[in-house]
Amino acid sequence: MKHFVSIADTSAAELKHILQVAFDLRAERQAGKANDPILQGKTLAVFFEKQSLRTRVSFEQAMNELGGHAIILDQGSIGLGQRESVHDVIKVLSGMVHGIAARVYEHQKLLQLAEHGSIPVINALSDESHPCQAMADIMTMIDEFGPDLTGRTLAYVGDGNNVALSLASICGKLEIRFVIASPPGYELEQDVVDRIMAQQPNMAFEITADPKQAVHDADAIYTDTWISMGQEEQTAARKIAFDGFALDAALLQHSPDHAIVLHCLPAHRGMEITDEIMDGPQSRVFPQAHNRLHAQKGLLAVLLGNQ
């Protein structure tokens, strides 16, 4: 395993190994023990085209706790693909740091980084996928339901976006039933569905326009913002289209009592999720956010620390 650009490019065995390392490192931390400095002398460049809270803090803190160092870069500083070509940037960084995590608009930039560089490339978010988030999401489900999630159901209610794609892909790899409810015109694109099903032809994958149907047998109910960065001009239209798709008390009445609620954050409270649900007893939103740190540590330990 050289890079972590998408769930689709990562085997189930590799995903499970990263998760196990993440849980082991988290257990040490929770026991009050310092993790071994397995990344001592290693530096990770963390690049941002988009604003970030969880991604920045989790990667920087993960490197700190594993004995390494993170250098934070932004588009205003280096002008990736503008001031300097992606090819030239990664060629320079490959001789200076030991890996790069990049949060970008265009997935193609990640592919170029991986193609032309000689260091591990981590997708910290792109317009096509958010694999690091999906790893934290699975950790949160394991916390709730145990290590074997085979046959469990993850219901996603909302936009068929990059988060939904990564969730669908990881559910297929780990034999989790995935149900997605999106309004017409906002579903996962058919070529994406076809690609996932080609990789996991026996996957339990259901698509509906009815949120109540989606959550009916759910073990975990997931949503994301209806309006991602760069879509602000679509706000009015999306609010109308997604009417009825909010995670609220009325919708959760159609789900099992044991179902947990997940959101990758940032949340637009009162839109895709209500305060009552986000701060309620079924919510695991903040433990889910905390697991970003632990998932990042597992990933870095494997990619940079040869664990």
Secondary structure, DSSP 4 states (H G I P E B T S, - for coil): ---BS-GGGS-HHHHHHHHHHHHHHHHHHHTTPPPP-TTTT-EEEEEESS--SHHHHHHHHHHHHTT-EEEEEEHHHH-BTTTB-HHHHHHHHHTT-SEEEEE-S-HHHHHHHHHH-SS-EEEEE-SS--HHHHHHHHHHHHHHH-S--TT-EEEEES--SHHHHHHHHHHHHTT-EEEEE--TT-SPPHHHHHHHHHH-TT--EEEES-HHHHHTT-SEEEE--SS-TT-GGGHHHHHHHTTT-SB-HHHHTTS-TT-EEEE-S---BTTTB-HHHHTSTTB-HHHHHHHHHHHHHHHHHHHTT--
